Amino acid sequence: MSESRAFDRAAAFYDDTRGLPHDAMREVTSRLVAELQGRGRALEIGVGTGRVALPLHEAGIPMAGVDLSGPMMAVLVDKAGGAPPFPLARADATRLPFDSARFGAALALHVFHLIPSWADAIAELRRVVRPGGVLLSGRERARGEEGPVDAGVHRRFRAEAGVERDHIGAGHDGVDVATQLARVAAREREIEPVAVRRTVTTGAVIDQLEARKGGSWTWSLPGDVVRRAADATRAWAEREIGPLDVEHAVHSEVVWRAYDLPL
């Protein structure tokens, strides 16, 4: 059995809690199309509900996807009209069910932190992408000198719940993945970031965490621990940030790095 974290329980709310604003998603898709067009079929690991792969498919990029979660991919199929819009496989990224050099490119967004053997997943991507292809790794990071309000609430909630580590695989900052990918690449490039602007309330962020919708690291916590952490975080937020229903601007950016494979 895989030790990677499957998102079965998140299928019903994933797009609502993880999706990007429409304008930002359009810009992300445009950046990725520029990298992928003309390369043949591209594989997305952690394809999930298709929030990245479906727009690429609609833009004319031949896609394929793998995910551990059948329910997540069922949402993708439903969004596509009831039939798989491109090849899909339920599989672990560390054991891809494809021949070597099968794809012209591969991509992953917010996946490696969910895979304990994340370096093995990178090795598998290197295996299934042919020489001269490209590997794309994406993540969202905060913009500005001060950390965003929602990130601060997450940190406080984790501290109140006694959670020291909110990932089972590579670090969220992207350093682990970038270092490993650079080892297999002939060239590393940063694609122009896409700015993301949202508004949040601290109350809504805490409510999502208490409902176990704001982070997969909450799923294994006992119910009483989650409730106590939520109550304590609300008290802290009211004291340190202000009323829970006040909206705060959150500025972030989606950053993709391209790793060109040697011929």
C-alpha positions as CSV (number, residue, x, y, z in Angstrom):
1,M,0.0,0.0,0.0
2,S,1.2,3.5,-0.8
3,E,2.4,5.8,2.0
4,S,1.6,8.8,-0.1
5,R,-1.5,10.8,1.0
6,A,-4.6,10.2,-1.0
7,F,-7.2,13.0,-1.1
8,D,-10.4,10.8,-1.3
9,R,-12.0,12.8,1.5
10,A,-11.3,16.1,-0.1
11,A,-13.0,15.4,-3.5
12,A,-16.2,17.2,-2.6
13,F,-14.6,20.4,-1.5
14,Y,-11.1,20.5,-3.1
15,D,-11.9,22.9,-5.9
16,D,-13.7,25.3,-3.5
17,T,-10.8,25.4,-1.0
18,R,-7.7,25.0,-3.3
19,G,-8.8,26.7,-6.6
20,L,-7.2,29.9,-8.0
21,P,-9.2,33.0,-9.0
22,H,-10.2,32.8,-12.6
23,D,-7.8,35.4,-13.9
24,A,-4.9,33.8,-12.1
25,M,-5.7,30.4,-13.5
26,R,-6.0,31.7,-17.0
27,E,-2.5,33.2,-16.6
28,V,-1.1,30.0,-15.2
29,T,-2.5,28.0,-18.1
30,S,-1.0,30.4,-20.6
31,R,2.4,30.0,-19.0
32,L,2.2,26.3,-19.1
33,V,0.9,26.1,-22.6
34,A,3.9,28.0,-23.8
35,E,6.2,25.4,-22.1
36,L,4.2,22.3,-23.2
37,Q,3.0,23.0,-26.8
38,G,4.8,20.9,-29.4
39,R,6.2,18.4,-26.9
40,G,3.6,15.7,-27.3
41,R,1.7,14.2,-24.4
42,A,2.3,15.6,-21.0
43,L,1.8,13.7,-17.7
44,E,0.5,15.4,-14.6
45,I,1.1,13.5,-11.3
46,G,-1.5,14.3,-8.6
47,V,-3.9,15.3,-11.4
48,G,-6.8,15.3,-8.9
49,T,-9.9,17.1,-10.0
50,G,-8.2,18.4,-13.1
51,R,-7.8,22.0,-12.1
52,V,-4.5,22.2,-14.0
53,A,-4.9,19.5,-16.5
54,L,-8.4,20.2,-17.8
55,P,-7.6,23.8,-18.9
56,L,-4.4,22.6,-20.6
57,H,-6.4,19.9,-22.4
58,E,-9.0,22.5,-23.5
59,A,-6.1,24.7,-24.8
60,G,-4.9,21.8,-27.0
61,I,-2.2,20.2,-24.9
62,P,-2.4,16.4,-25.1
63,M,-2.5,15.3,-21.4
64,A,-2.5,12.2,-19.2
65,G,-2.9,12.1,-15.4
66,V,-2.3,9.9,-12.4
67,D,-3.6,10.2,-8.9
68,L,-4.0,8.0,-5.9
69,S,-7.6,9.1,-5.4
70,G,-10.4,7.6,-7.5
71,P,-12.9,10.1,-6.0
72,M,-10.8,13.0,-7.0
73,M,-10.5,11.8,-10.6
74,A,-14.2,11.1,-10.6
75,V,-14.8,14.8,-10.1
76,L,-12.4,15.5,-13.1
77,V,-14.5,13.1,-15.3
78,D,-17.7,14.7,-14.1
79,K,-16.4,18.2,-14.9
80,A,-15.4,16.9,-18.4
81,G,-18.9,15.8,-19.2
82,G,-18.9,12.2,-17.8
83,A,-16.1,10.6,-19.8
84,P,-12.4,10.7,-19.3
85,P,-11.1,13.6,-21.5
86,F,-7.6,12.0,-21.6
87,P,-5.9,8.9,-20.3
88,L,-6.1,8.6,-16.5
89,A,-4.6,6.0,-14.1
90,R,-5.0,5.4,-10.4
91,A,-1.4,5.0,-9.4
92,D,1.3,6.2,-7.0
93,A,3.8,8.7,-8.4
94,T,6.7,6.5,-7.1
95,R,5.5,3.6,-9.4
96,L,4.2,5.0,-12.6
97,P,2.5,2.5,-14.9
98,F,4.1,3.7,-18.1
99,D,7.0,2.7,-20.3
100,S,10.2,4.7,-20.1
101,A,10.4,7.8,-22.4
102,R,6.6,7.7,-22.9
103,F,6.0,11.5,-22.5
104,G,7.4,14.7,-23.8
105,A,6.8,16.5,-20.5
106,A,5.6,16.0,-16.9
107,L,4.3,18.4,-14.3
108,A,3.4,18.5,-10.6
109,L,1.7,21.2,-8.5
110,H,1.7,20.9,-4.7
111,V,2.3,17.2,-4.8
112,F,5.8,16.3,-3.5
113,H,5.0,17.4,0.1
114,L,2.4,14.5,0.1
115,I,4.9,11.8,-0.9
116,P,7.3,10.4,1.7
117,S,9.5,9.0,-1.0
118,W,9.3,12.1,-3.1
119,A,12.8,11.6,-4.6
120,D,11.6,8.3,-6.0
121,A,8.7,10.2,-7.6
122,I,11.2,12.6,-9.3
123,A,13.2,9.6,-10.5
124,E,10.1,8.1,-12.0
125,L,9.3,11.4,-13.8
126,R,12.8,11.4,-15.2
127,R,12.3,7.8,-16.4
128,V,8.9,8.4,-18.2
129,V,9.9,11.7,-19.9
130,R,12.0,11.3,-22.9
131,P,15.4,12.9,-23.4
132,G,15.1,16.6,-24.3
133,G,11.7,16.8,-22.5
134,V,10.9,19.0,-19.6
135,L,9.8,18.6,-16.0
136,L,7.6,21.4,-14.5
137,S,7.2,21.8,-10.7
138,G,4.9,24.4,-9.3
139,R,3.9,25.9,-6.0
140,E,2.2,28.9,-4.5
141,R,4.3,31.2,-2.3
142,A,3.6,34.4,-0.3
143,R,4.4,37.8,-1.7
144,G,5.6,40.7,0.4
145,E,7.7,41.0,3.5
146,E,5.0,40.1,6.0
147,G,3.5,36.6,6.0
148,P,-0.1,36.4,4.9
149,V,-2.8,36.3,7.6
150,D,-4.0,32.8,6.6
151,A,-0.5,31.4,6.9
152,G,-0.2,32.9,10.4
153,V,-3.5,31.3,11.4
154,H,-2.3,27.9,10.1
155,R,0.9,28.2,12.1
156,R,-1.0,29.0,15.3
157,F,-3.5,26.2,14.7
158,R,-0.7,23.7,14.2
159,A,1.0,24.9,17.4
160,E,-2.2,24.7,19.4
161,A,-2.7,21.1,18.0
162,G,0.9,20.1,18.8
163,V,1.7,19.5,15.1
164,E,5.3,20.1,14.4
165,R,5.3,19.1,10.7
166,D,2.5,19.7,8.2
167,H,3.9,17.6,5.4
168,I,5.0,14.0,5.0
169,G,7.3,14.5,2.1
170,A,9.4,17.3,0.7
171,G,9.3,20.8,2.3
172,H,6.7,23.3,1.2
173,D,9.4,25.9,0.4
174,G,10.4,24.0,-2.7
175,V,14.1,23.8,-1.9
176,D,14.2,20.0,-1.6
177,V,12.4,19.5,-4.9
178,A,14.4,22.1,-6.8
179,T,17.7,20.7,-5.6
180,Q,16.7,17.2,-6.6
181,L,15.3,18.2,-10.0
182,A,18.4,20.3,-10.8
183,R,20.5,17.2,-10.5
184,V,18.7,15.5,-13.4
185,A,18.3,18.6,-15.6
186,A,20.5,20.1,-18.2
187,R,19.0,23.5,-17.5
188,E,16.8,25.0,-14.8
189,R,14.5,28.0,-15.5
190,E,12.0,29.9,-13.5
191,I,8.8,30.7,-15.4
192,E,7.4,34.2,-14.8
193,P,5.3,34.1,-11.6
194,V,1.5,34.7,-11.7
195,A,0.2,37.1,-9.0
196,V,-2.8,35.8,-6.9
197,R,-5.0,38.2,-4.9
198,R,-7.6,37.0,-2.5
199,T,-9.4,38.2,0.6
200,V,-9.9,36.1,3.7
201,T,-11.3,36.4,7.2
202,T,-9.5,34.7,10.1
203,G,-12.8,33.2,11.2
204,A,-13.3,31.5,7.8
205,V,-9.7,30.1,7.9
206,I,-10.2,28.7,11.3
207,D,-13.6,27.3,10.4
208,Q,-12.0,25.5,7.4
209,L,-9.3,24.0,9.6
210,E,-11.8,22.9,12.2
211,A,-13.9,21.2,9.5
212,R,-10.6,19.5,8.3
213,K,-10.9,21.3,4.9
214,G,-8.0,23.6,5.2
215,G,-5.1,21.2,5.3
216,S,-4.6,17.4,4.9
217,W,-2.4,17.5,8.1
218,T,-5.6,17.9,10.1
219,W,-7.1,14.6,8.9
220,S,-5.3,12.4,11.4
221,L,-5.9,14.6,14.4
222,P,-8.4,13.4,17.1
223,G,-11.6,15.4,17.1
224,D,-11.1,16.8,20.6
225,V,-7.6,18.1,19.6
226,V,-9.0,19.9,16.6
227,R,-11.8,21.5,18.6
228,R,-9.4,22.7,21.3
229,A,-7.0,24.0,18.7
230,A,-9.8,25.9,16.9
231,D,-11.0,27.5,20.1
232,A,-7.5,28.5,21.2
233,T,-6.7,29.9,17.7
234,R,-9.9,32.0,17.6
235,A,-9.0,33.5,21.0
236,W,-5.5,34.2,19.7
237,A,-6.7,35.7,16.4
238,E,-9.2,38.0,18.1
239,R,-6.4,39.2,20.5
240,E,-3.6,39.6,18.0
241,I,-5.3,40.2,14.6
242,G,-8.7,41.6,15.4
243,P,-12.4,40.6,14.8
244,L,-12.8,37.3,13.1
245,D,-15.1,38.6,10.4
246,V,-12.9,41.4,9.0
247,E,-11.5,40.8,5.5
248,H,-7.8,40.8,5.0
249,A,-6.0,41.0,1.6
250,V,-3.7,38.0,0.8
251,H,-1.1,38.4,-1.9
252,S,0.7,35.3,-3.2
253,E,2.1,34.1,-6.5
254,V,2.1,30.8,-8.4
255,V,5.7,29.9,-9.4
256,W,6.6,27.2,-11.8
257,R,10.2,26.1,-12.5
258,A,11.2,24.3,-15.7
259,Y,13.9,21.6,-15.8
260,D,15.0,20.8,-19.3
261,L,16.3,17.2,-19.6
262,P,19.5,16.4,-21.4
263,L,19.3,14.9,-24.9
